[in-house]
Amino acid sequence: MSTPLALQDILVSIADSLSQAQQQLNNMPQYDSLGRPSTIYQLPYLDFNIVLSTQFDVGEPTEESVSNNTNNGSNSSDSYQLVANALKVRKVLPSTLKFAAASTKTASAKALLKKASNDTADDAAETVDGSESVTTISGKFVAVLPNEGLPQTIISVSCYNDSTRETKSYSVFLLKVNLINTAGEALAYQRIEFNYDKETSYLLNPDAAYEILKKKEVNNLEALRFTSQEEFTNQDGYAETTVEISKTAFPRDFTIVIRINAGITTKSISILT
């Protein structure tokens, strides 16, 4: 039986929660009611320990297990079931997060759980010897400057209807991207990704999306296709691709959202069919 949350989900949830906490701090008024500057707080890092306890108990044999053991010539009727896992996280995280390091080690249940948590150690350690496995994962999230302290990336996108390439079945649009930084420098030979944001597109067109979901075209990968979904900027910081949109798969005046990514920087544009 799998645990309710994967380790990746746990770490992402912690990061998201503490990023929101830092965002709330960033949104505090810069001046109080008397015009005095307010104190600005920054969450610099998080040290954490995650304790995962996996306990196995001997369960009652079922008719199926007894039958299987009898057929296999085995005298054992023990069936094991994953019972519980526990985790404990301490301290607080920053707004811009980076997973720096992690270490894993395994030890006896009583020794490790007593060290990690005085609240849960006694209860969690009351198990049969050899029936519990405890793993501790230690690490740190640290606050870093966006883009590692380099000037921030700016994505400029323009979209044109290429009527010369339009067919009876598809409308064709040309997407041109200009990648520069806040210092005004062109970013050459950087990878650009183009993706269809279906979820956002459907949220912007709820009525039309309902009608689309009833059609077979919703599962047709040819409804929207790119000449290339990955390009690299030239020496002047420019890249381009074309997107073909099926005229039958999408109704008129349907807003299609295209997401453009350059590293951690994202920009979205909308195309009206």
C-alpha positions in Angstrom: 0.0 0.0 0.0 1.4 3.4 -0.9 1.7 6.3 1.5 -0.9 9.1 1.1 1.7 11.7 0.1 4.8 11.2 -2.0 7.9 12.8 -0.6 8.0 15.2 -3.5 4.5 16.3 -2.8 5.4 17.0 0.9 8.4 19.1 -0.1 6.5 21.1 -2.7 3.7 21.7 -0.3 6.1 23.0 2.4 7.8 25.3 -0.2 4.5 26.6 -1.5 3.1 27.4 2.0 6.2 29.2 3.1 6.5 31.1 -0.2 3.0 32.3 0.4 4.0 33.4 3.9 6.9 35.4 2.5 4.5 36.9 0.0 2.3 38.1 2.8 5.3 39.8 4.4 6.2 41.4 1.1 2.7 42.9 0.9 2.9 44.6 4.2 2.5 48.4 4.0 5.8 50.2 3.6 4.7 52.9 6.0 2.5 52.8 9.1 -0.5 55.1 9.9 1.9 57.9 11.1 4.1 57.8 8.0 7.0 55.9 9.7 8.8 53.2 7.6 7.7 49.7 8.5 10.1 46.9 9.3 10.5 44.6 6.4 11.1 40.9 7.1 12.7 38.2 5.0 12.6 34.5 5.8 16.2 33.5 5.0 16.2 29.7 5.2 14.6 26.5 6.6 16.3 23.6 8.3 14.0 20.6 8.4 13.8 17.0 9.4 11.2 14.6 8.0 10.7 11.4 9.9 9.0 8.6 8.0 8.0 5.7 10.1 6.8 2.5 8.4 5.2 0.0 10.7 4.2 -3.6 9.8 1.7 -5.5 11.9 0.8 -9.2 11.7 -2.8 -9.3 10.5 -5.5 -12.0 10.7 -5.2 -14.6 7.9 -7.9 -14.4 5.3 -9.5 -17.4 3.6 -7.7 -16.4 0.4 -4.3 -16.2 2.1 -4.8 -19.6 3.9 -5.8 -21.2 0.6 -2.7 -19.7 -1.1 -0.4 -20.8 1.7 -1.8 -24.3 1.6 -1.5 -24.6 -2.1 2.1 -23.4 -1.9 3.0 -25.8 0.8 3.8 -23.0 3.3 2.9 -23.2 7.0 3.0 -19.4 7.4 -0.3 -17.6 7.5 1.1 -14.1 8.3 -0.1 -11.2 6.2 1.6 -7.8 6.6 -0.1 -4.5 6.3 1.4 -1.0 6.1 0.0 0.7 9.1 1.3 4.3 9.4 3.9 6.9 8.7 4.8 10.0 10.6 6.6 13.1 9.7 7.8 16.2 11.6 8.9 19.4 10.1 10.4 22.3 12.0 11.1 26.0 11.4 10.0 28.2 8.6 10.8 28.7 4.9 11.6 31.7 2.6 9.8 33.2 -0.4 12.3 32.2 -3.1 13.2 28.6 -2.4 15.9 26.3 -3.4 16.4 22.7 -2.1 20.0 22.7 -1.1 20.8 19.3 0.4 19.3 16.2 1.8 20.7 13.2 3.7 19.0 9.9 4.6 19.7 7.5 7.3 18.0 4.6 9.0 18.1 3.7 12.7 16.1 1.9 15.4 12.6 3.2 15.9 12.9 4.2 19.6 16.2 6.0 19.4 15.4 8.1 16.3 11.8 9.0 17.1 12.7 10.1 20.7 15.4 12.4 19.2 13.1 13.8 16.5 9.9 14.4 18.5 9.2 14.2 22.2 5.5 14.3 21.5 5.2 11.2 19.3 8.3 9.1 20.2 6.8 7.0 23.0 3.7 6.1 21.1 5.4 5.4 17.8 8.2 3.3 19.3 5.8 0.9 21.1 6.2 -1.8 18.4 7.5 -5.2 18.0 11.3 -5.4 17.4 12.0 -5.6 13.7 8.5 -4.6 12.7 9.2 -0.9 12.1 11.5 1.0 9.8 12.2 4.6 10.4 13.9 7.0 8.0 15.0 10.6 8.6 15.5 13.0 5.7 17.3 16.2 6.6 17.8 19.2 4.4 17.6 23.0 4.0 15.6 25.4 1.9 17.5 28.6 1.3 16.5 32.0 0.0 18.3 33.1 -3.1 18.1 36.1 -5.4 15.9 35.6 -8.4 17.9 34.4 -11.4 20.9 33.9 -9.1 21.5 37.6 -8.8 21.7 38.3 -12.5 19.5 40.9 -14.3 16.0 39.6 -14.6 14.8 38.1 -17.9 12.1 39.8 -19.9 10.0 38.0 -22.5 8.4 40.1 -25.3 6.0 38.2 -27.5 4.2 39.3 -30.7 1.6 37.2 -32.6 0.5 37.6 -36.2 -2.1 35.8 -38.3 -0.3 34.3 -41.2 -3.1 34.3 -43.8 -0.8 33.2 -46.6 -0.4 29.8 -45.0 -4.0 29.5 -43.8 -6.0 26.5 -45.1 -9.7 25.4 -45.0 -9.0 23.3 -41.9 -6.4 25.4 -40.0 -5.7 29.0 -39.0 -2.0 29.7 -38.8 -0.4 32.2 -36.4 3.3 33.2 -36.2 4.7 33.7 -32.7 7.8 35.9 -32.4 9.8 36.1 -29.1 12.3 38.7 -28.1 14.4 37.8 -25.0 16.3 40.5 -23.1 17.2 41.3 -19.5 16.5 44.3 -17.4 19.9 45.8 -18.4 18.7 45.8 -22.0 21.0 43.1 -23.2 19.9 40.5 -25.8 19.9 37.0 -24.4 21.4 34.8 -27.2 21.2 31.1 -27.6 18.6 30.6 -24.8 16.0 27.9 -25.0 12.4 29.0 -25.4 9.4 26.6 -24.9 5.9 27.0 -26.3 3.0 25.1 -24.7 -0.8 25.1 -25.1 -2.4 26.0 -21.7 -5.5 23.9 -22.1 -6.7 24.4 -18.5 -6.6 28.2 -18.6 -8.1 28.3 -22.1 -11.1 26.2 -20.9 -11.5 28.4 -17.8 -11.7 31.5 -20.0 -14.3 29.8 -22.2 -16.6 27.8 -19.9 -19.6 27.5 -22.2 -17.6 26.7 -25.3 -15.4 24.3 -23.4 -18.4 22.3 -22.3 -19.4 21.9 -26.0 -15.8 20.9 -26.9 -15.7 18.2 -24.2 -18.7 16.6 -25.8 -16.9 16.3 -29.2 -14.4 13.8 -30.3 -12.0 16.6 -31.3 -11.1 17.1 -27.6 -8.9 14.0 -27.8 -7.4 14.9 -31.2 -3.8 16.0 -30.8 -4.1 17.7 -34.2 -6.6 20.3 -32.9 -3.6 22.5 -32.1 -0.1 21.9 -33.3 3.2 23.8 -33.3 5.9 23.8 -35.9 8.3 23.4 -33.0 7.6 23.7 -29.3 11.3 24.3 -28.5 13.5 26.9 -30.1 16.7 28.8 -29.3 17.2 32.5 -29.6 19.6 33.8 -32.2 22.4 36.1 -31.5 20.0 39.0 -31.3 17.7 37.3 -28.8 14.9 36.4 -31.2 13.1 33.1 -31.7 9.9 32.2 -33.5 7.5 29.3 -34.2 4.1 28.9 -35.8 1.0 27.4 -34.4 -1.8 25.8 -36.4 -5.3 25.9 -34.9 -8.1 23.6 -36.1 -11.2 25.5 -37.3 -13.5 22.6 -36.5 -12.1 21.7 -33.1 -12.6 25.2 -31.6 -15.7 27.4 -32.1 -15.4 31.0 -33.3 -14.2 33.6 -30.7 -12.6 30.9 -28.5 -9.6 32.2 -26.6 -6.6 30.0 -26.7 -3.8 30.6 -24.2 -0.2 29.9 -25.2 2.5 29.8 -22.5 6.1 30.8 -23.3 8.8 29.7 -20.9 12.5 30.8 -20.8 14.0 29.2 -17.8 12.1 30.3 -14.7 10.5 33.2 -16.6 7.0 32.7 -18.0 4.7 34.8 -20.2 1.3 33.9 -21.6 -0.5 35.3 -24.6 -4.0 34.7 -25.9 -5.2 34.0 -29.4 -8.8 34.6 -30.5 -9.9 32.0 -33.0 
